[in-house]
Amino acid sequence: MSELEPQKQSDFMIEKIKERPINKKKLLRRTLLTASMAVIFGLIACFTFLVLEPVLSNWLHPEEAPQMVVFPEDREEMSPADMLEDSIHQEQDVQPDQGTVTMEKEQIEAMLSGVKFDLKNYRQMYEAMTDYVDELKPSMVTITGITSNVDWFNNVQESTKTSVGALIANNGKELLVVADYKPLKDADRLTGTFYGGTQLSLRLMDTDPVTELAVFAASMENISTEYLNSVLKIAPLGSTNLNNMSGTPVVAVGSPLGVSDSLGYGMISSSSSYMQSMDANIKLLQTDIVGSRNANGMLFNLNGELLGIITNYRKSYDMEKMITAYGISSLKKRIEKISNGEKLPYLGISGINVTRQAHDELNVPYGAYVNEIDIDSPAMHAGIQKGDIITKIDNRSIMSFDEYTSVLLQLDAGSEISLLVMRQVQNEYKSMDIEITIGEL
């Protein structure tokens, strides 16, 4: 057995395991491939998140859309003569109680003739007007346009210009302000100073090229509910649809003298003139208030209602120093559309109303008389000519150019409409149907 032991030991194999050599090139390729795939999947994940996040957020936490801004329709105004007659009738309908002493007209005049007004009464009147202007200030907003420039030495210089506007609406997400846009055209950024000194960034919603007015929006995220409800005040819009508003007392606030926080008292001296433009004739309120050529601001009546927005447009150079304002009734629908993010409709027609004399003596049909057609406008492309009279828009009768403007502002840019046009052919008017697509102003 001992002889066999060396033989048995020699039958075992002794193995030595060696580590496999590392393939550096292959490892580098795998590393690069893994990194590349990680980057690609990361980009895909980011893109998917950016696309789906708003959808999921709106689904889980639906965001309320801004409320539509709708201004109330103009009420039926009474002329001063009608108001006087109505008050007389009311007085006549009231039966005096027993023991009430009725006074004759002569007695009342005799009593009033004995009343004398002195400086104290004069001072009290102006103090009352000052208190009234203080009541209007919560609805006023000073808009500052800031422009940045770099000089030759690389120094940044900032210049500012201001325009005074009025707070006209709250759509649930933003406060809306209307103001003259001309001083702010070149501004890089806009800031609004509200009543009490609160400053908020403003964004330009849109402008009205006809009047050069604009609507600005301020986010309500950083405004407290108490400040919003107790301090600020939405300016109620009045009515200027009376043919004759002469004699109406008004207050010009904002910058009527070309200086911020200035004011002026007076009355409307004329309301019979218009600024004629494409698709609109804007009523002008001429006052006896002396102001600056660079005036801007608002015109209020003594009921706290906004009657007009001060403009530098002048019908006559003789009235250059007198405050003039656009009548608010001519602006309501225009401001309303801009406030709701809608484009102003445009056909490119300048016109006037057909007078009763022209209708009776010349047999001119009532409607919107076309005075001028804008070059390259939808009206020109549709074949409307000077001298045509628009009597219908779709199925709505048009009796004047004012009605044409009102109906057009209720329509949307881009929509197709049908116009019924009366055209003079051999001394008589013949009807024509014209299809036209409304453009954007």
C-alpha positions in Angstrom: 0.0 0.0 0.0 2.8 2.3 0.8 4.1 1.9 -2.7 0.8 3.1 -4.1 0.5 6.3 -2.1 2.9 8.4 -4.3 0.9 7.3 -7.3 -2.4 8.4 -5.7 -1.0 11.8 -4.9 0.1 12.4 -8.5 -3.4 11.8 -9.7 -4.7 15.2 -8.3 -4.6 18.3 -10.6 -3.7 21.6 -9.2 -5.6 24.5 -10.9 -4.9 28.2 -10.6 -7.8 30.6 -11.5 -6.7 33.8 -13.2 -8.8 37.0 -13.4 -10.2 37.7 -16.8 -8.4 40.8 -18.4 -10.6 44.0 -18.5 -11.6 45.1 -22.0 -11.2 48.9 -21.5 -12.7 49.8 -24.9 -15.8 47.7 -24.4 -16.2 49.1 -20.9 -15.9 52.6 -22.2 -18.5 52.0 -24.9 -21.0 50.6 -22.4 -20.4 53.5 -20.1 -21.0 56.0 -22.9 -24.1 54.1 -24.0 -25.5 54.0 -20.5 -24.9 57.7 -20.0 -26.4 58.5 -23.4 -29.5 56.5 -22.7 -29.8 58.2 -19.3 -29.6 61.6 -20.9 -32.2 60.7 -23.6 -34.6 59.2 -21.1 -34.1 62.3 -18.9 -34.9 64.6 -21.8 -38.0 62.6 -22.6 -39.1 62.7 -19.0 -38.6 66.5 -18.8 -40.5 67.0 -22.1 -43.3 64.7 -21.0 -43.6 66.6 -17.6 -43.6 70.0 -19.3 -46.4 68.9 -21.7 -48.5 67.0 -19.2 -48.0 69.1 -16.1 -50.4 71.9 -17.1 -53.0 69.3 -18.2 -52.7 67.4 -15.0 -52.7 70.5 -12.8 -55.8 71.9 -14.6 -57.4 68.4 -14.2 -56.6 68.1 -10.5 -56.9 71.8 -9.7 -59.0 73.4 -12.4 -58.1 77.1 -12.8 -61.0 79.5 -13.2 -61.1 81.5 -16.4 -61.3 85.3 -16.1 -64.8 86.6 -15.9 -66.2 88.3 -19.0 -66.3 92.1 -18.7 -69.7 93.5 -19.6 -70.6 97.1 -19.1 -74.2 98.0 -18.5 -76.2 99.4 -21.4 -76.7 103.2 -21.5 -79.9 104.1 -19.7 -82.4 106.3 -21.4 -81.3 109.9 -20.6 -83.7 112.8 -20.0 -83.0 116.2 -21.3 -82.9 119.1 -18.8 -86.2 120.3 -20.1 -87.8 116.9 -19.6 -86.4 116.6 -16.1 -87.8 120.0 -15.2 -91.2 119.0 -16.7 -91.2 115.7 -14.8 -90.3 117.4 -11.5 -93.2 119.8 -12.0 -95.6 117.0 -12.6 -94.4 115.2 -9.5 -94.9 118.3 -7.4 -98.4 118.7 -8.8 -99.2 115.1 -8.0 -98.2 115.5 -4.4 -101.2 116.6 -2.3 -100.2 118.9 0.6 -101.1 117.8 4.1 -103.5 119.7 6.1 -101.7 122.6 7.7 -99.1 122.8 4.9 -98.6 126.3 3.7 -98.4 126.6 -0.1 -96.3 129.4 -1.5 -96.8 131.3 -4.6 -94.1 131.7 -7.2 -93.8 135.4 -6.4 -93.2 134.6 -2.7 -90.5 132.1 -3.5 -88.7 134.6 -5.8 -89.0 137.3 -3.1 -87.4 135.0 -0.5 -84.6 134.0 -2.9 -83.9 137.6 -3.8 -83.1 138.4 -0.2 -80.4 135.6 0.0 -76.9 136.9 -0.5 -73.9 134.7 -1.0 -70.6 135.8 0.5 -67.0 134.5 0.5 -67.9 131.9 3.1 -70.5 130.3 0.8 -67.9 130.4 -2.0 -65.3 128.7 0.2 -67.8 126.1 1.3 -68.7 125.3 -2.3 -65.0 124.7 -3.2 -64.4 122.7 -0.1 -67.4 120.5 -1.1 -65.8 120.0 -4.6 -62.5 119.1 -3.0 -64.2 116.5 -0.8 -65.9 115.1 -3.9 -62.7 114.8 -5.8 -61.2 112.8 -2.8 -64.1 110.4 -3.3 -63.1 109.8 -6.9 -59.4 109.1 -6.2 -59.8 105.4 -5.2 -60.8 104.7 -8.8 -57.8 106.5 -10.3 -54.5 104.9 -11.3 -51.2 106.6 -12.3 -49.4 104.5 -14.9 -45.7 105.0 -15.2 -43.8 103.8 -18.3 -40.1 103.2 -17.8 -37.7 103.3 -20.7 -34.1 102.1 -20.3 -31.3 103.4 -22.5 -27.5 102.9 -22.6 -25.3 105.9 -23.2 -21.8 106.0 -24.9 -20.1 105.1 -21.6 -22.3 101.9 -21.0 -24.2 103.6 -18.2 -27.9 102.6 -18.0 -30.2 105.6 -17.9 -33.9 105.3 -17.2 -36.6 107.8 -18.3 -40.2 107.8 -17.2 -43.5 109.1 -18.6 -46.9 108.9 -17.0 -50.6 108.6 -17.9 -53.5 108.7 -15.6 -56.2 106.1 -16.0 -59.3 104.8 -14.3 -60.1 101.4 -12.7 -62.9 100.1 -14.8 -63.3 96.3 -14.1 -62.3 93.3 -12.0 -62.5 90.1 -14.0 -61.7 87.9 -10.9 -58.0 87.5 -11.8 -56.9 91.0 -12.8 -57.8 94.6 -12.3 -58.4 96.4 -15.6 -57.4 100.0 -16.1 -58.1 102.2 -19.2 -55.9 105.1 -20.0 -54.3 107.2 -22.8 -51.6 105.1 -24.4 -49.7 107.8 -26.3 -47.3 108.8 -23.5 -46.5 105.1 -22.8 -45.8 103.8 -26.4 -42.0 103.4 -26.0 -42.0 102.1 -22.4 -40.1 98.9 -21.7 -42.1 98.1 -18.6 -45.2 99.5 -16.9 -46.1 100.1 -13.3 -49.5 101.2 -11.9 -49.7 103.3 -8.7 -53.1 102.6 -7.1 -54.9 104.6 -4.4 -53.0 104.5 -1.2 -49.6 104.2 -3.0 -49.8 100.5 -3.8 -47.6 99.7 -6.9 -48.3 96.8 -9.2 -46.8 95.7 -12.5 -49.1 96.2 -15.4 -49.3 94.3 -18.7 -50.7 95.8 -21.9 -53.8 93.9 -23.0 -54.4 95.8 -26.2 -54.8 99.2 -27.8 -57.5 100.9 -29.8 -55.8 102.5 -32.8 -58.7 104.8 -33.4 -58.7 106.6 -30.0 -55.1 105.6 -29.0 -56.5 104.3 -25.7 -55.4 101.1 -24.1 -56.5 98.6 -21.4 -53.9 97.5 -18.9 -54.2 94.5 -16.4 -52.7 94.1 -12.9 -52.6 90.7 -11.3 -54.6 90.4 -8.0 -52.3 87.7 -6.5 -50.5 90.1 -4.2 -53.6 92.2 -3.3 -55.4 91.6 0.0 -59.1 91.2 -0.1 -59.6 94.0 2.4 -57.6 96.4 0.2 -59.5 95.3 -2.8 -63.0 95.6 -1.3 -62.5 98.5 1.1 -60.0 100.8 -0.5 -60.2 100.5 -4.3 -63.3 101.5 -6.2 -64.4 100.6 -9.8 -65.4 103.7 -11.7 -69.0 103.4 -12.8 -69.5 104.3 -16.5 -72.0 107.0 -17.2 -73.9 107.8 -20.3 -73.2 110.4 -23.0 -75.9 109.5 -25.5 -77.9 112.7 -25.1 -77.8 114.9 -28.2 -77.2 118.0 -26.1 -75.3 117.7 -22.9 -74.3 121.4 -22.7 -74.5 122.8 -19.2 -73.7 119.5 -17.4 -71.3 120.1 -14.5 -68.1 118.0 -14.7 -64.8 117.5 -12.9 -61.5 116.8 -14.8 -59.2 114.7 -12.6 -55.8 113.1 -13.3 -53.5 115.4 -15.2 -55.7 118.0 -17.0 -53.1 120.7 -16.5 -50.3 118.5 -17.6 -49.2 118.0 -14.0 -50.0 114.8 -12.1 -52.8 115.1 -9.5 -54.2 118.3 -10.9 -57.9 118.9 -11.4 -60.4 121.3 -13.0 -64.0 122.3 -12.5 -66.4 123.4 -15.1 -69.2 122.2 -17.4 -69.7 120.6 -20.8 -69.9 123.5 -23.3 -70.6 121.4 -26.4 -71.3 117.7 -27.2 -72.4 118.0 -30.9 -69.0 117.3 -32.6 -67.5 113.9 -33.4 -64.1 112.5 -34.4 -64.7 110.7 -37.6 -62.7 107.6 -38.2 -63.0 104.2 -39.8 -66.1 102.2 -38.6 -66.7 104.7 -35.8 -67.6 108.3 -35.1 -66.5 109.0 -31.5 -68.5 111.7 -29.7 -66.4 114.6 -28.3 -67.2 116.4 -25.1 -66.0 120.0 -25.2 -65.6 121.7 -21.8 -64.9 125.2 -20.6 -62.1 123.9 -18.4 -58.7 125.4 -19.4 -56.0 122.7 -19.6 -52.7 121.7 -21.1 -52.0 120.4 -24.6 -50.5 117.3 -22.9 -53.6 116.8 -20.6 -54.8 113.3 -19.8 -57.1 111.9 -17.2 -60.8 111.4 -16.7 -64.0 113.5 -16.8 -66.6 112.8 -14.1 -70.1 114.2 -13.6 -71.3 115.1 -10.1 -72.9 111.6 -9.6 -69.5 109.9 -9.5 -69.9 108.5 -13.0 -67.1 108.5 -15.6 -68.4 110.5 -18.6 -65.3 110.8 -20.7 -61.6 110.1 -21.2 -59.5 113.3 -21.8 -57.9 113.5 -25.2 -55.5 115.8 -27.1 -57.6 115.5 -30.2 -59.1 118.9 -31.2 -61.8 119.5 -33.7 -60.7 123.2 -33.9 -57.5 124.9 -33.0 -59.5 127.7 -31.5 -60.4 125.3 -28.6 -56.8 124.1 -28.2 -56.5 125.2 -24.6 -59.9 123.7 -23.5 -60.2 120.2 -22.1 -61.8 117.8 -24.6 -62.8 114.2 -23.8 -64.1 111.2 -25.7 -67.7 110.5 -24.7 -67.8 107.2 -22.7 -70.9 105.9 -24.6 -68.8 105.8 -27.8 -66.1 103.8 -26.0 -68.0 101.2 -23.9 -68.1 98.4 -26.5 -64.6 99.1 -27.7 -63.1 98.9 -24.2 -65.3 95.9 -23.4 -63.9 93.9 -26.3 -60.3 94.8 -25.5 -60.9 93.9 -21.8 -62.1 90.4 -22.9 -59.1 89.8 -25.1 -61.0 90.2 -28.3 -59.9 92.1 -31.4 -61.8 95.1 -32.6 -63.7 94.4 -35.8 -62.7 96.3 -39.0 -64.4 96.9 -42.3 -62.7 100.2 -43.3 -65.8 102.4 -43.8 -66.0 106.1 -42.8 -69.6 107.4 -42.9 -72.3 109.6 -41.6 -76.0 109.4 -40.7 -78.6 110.1 -43.4 -80.5 113.2 -42.4 -84.3 113.6 -42.5 -83.9 116.4 -45.0 -81.8 114.2 -47.4 -84.4 111.4 -46.9 -87.4 113.7 -47.6 -86.1 115.9 -50.4 -83.6 113.6 -52.2 -85.2 110.2 -51.4 -82.0 109.0 -49.8 -82.7 105.7 -47.9 -82.0 105.8 -44.2 -78.9 103.9 -43.2 -75.1 104.3 -42.9 -74.0 106.6 -45.7 -70.5 105.6 -46.9 -68.2 108.7 -47.1 -64.9 107.0 -47.6 -63.3 103.5 -48.0 -60.0 102.6 -46.5 -57.4 101.4 -49.0 -56.9 97.7 -49.0 -59.7 97.2 -46.5 -62.3 94.4 -46.4 -64.9 96.9 -47.6 -62.8 97.8 -50.6 -62.1 94.2 -51.5 -65.8 93.4 -51.2 -66.7 96.1 -53.7 -68.4 98.7 -51.4 -68.2 102.2 -53.0 -68.4 105.8 -51.8 -72.0 106.9 -51.8 -73.4 103.4 -50.9 -75.9 103.2 -48.0 -75.7 100.2 -45.7 -79.3 99.3 -44.6 -78.8 95.9 -43.1 -76.0 93.8 -41.5 -77.2 90.2 -41.8 -80.8 90.4 -40.6 -80.4 93.5 -38.5 -81.7 96.8 -39.9 -79.4 99.8 -40.0 -81.0 103.2 -39.8 -77.8 105.3 -39.2 -74.0 105.2 -39.1 -74.2 105.1 -35.3 -76.3 101.8 -35.5 -73.8 100.4 -38.0 -71.0 101.0 -35.5 -72.9 99.6 -32.7 -73.9 96.4 -34.6 -70.3 95.9 -36.0 -68.8 96.0 -32.5 -71.1 93.1 -31.5 -69.5 90.9 -34.2 -66.2 89.0 -34.1 -63.2 89.6 -36.3 -62.9 86.8 -38.9 -66.6 86.1 -39.2 -68.5 86.4 -42.5 -71.5 88.7 -42.8 -73.9 89.9 -45.4 -74.5 93.5 -46.1 -77.6 94.9 -47.8 -76.4 98.0 -49.7 -78.4 100.6 -51.5 -76.5 102.0 -54.5 -77.7 104.9 -56.7 -78.1 103.8 -60.3 -79.6 106.3 -62.8 -81.3 108.5 -60.2 -82.7 105.6 -58.2 -81.4 103.4 -55.5 -81.1 99.6 -56.1 -80.4 97.0 -53.4 -77.3 94.8 -53.5 -76.2 91.9 -51.3 -72.5 91.9 -50.5 -70.7 89.1 -48.7 -67.8 90.4 -46.6 -65.3 88.9 -44.0 -64.7 91.2 -41.0 -61.0 92.1 -40.5 -59.1 93.1 -37.4 -58.4 96.7 -36.5 
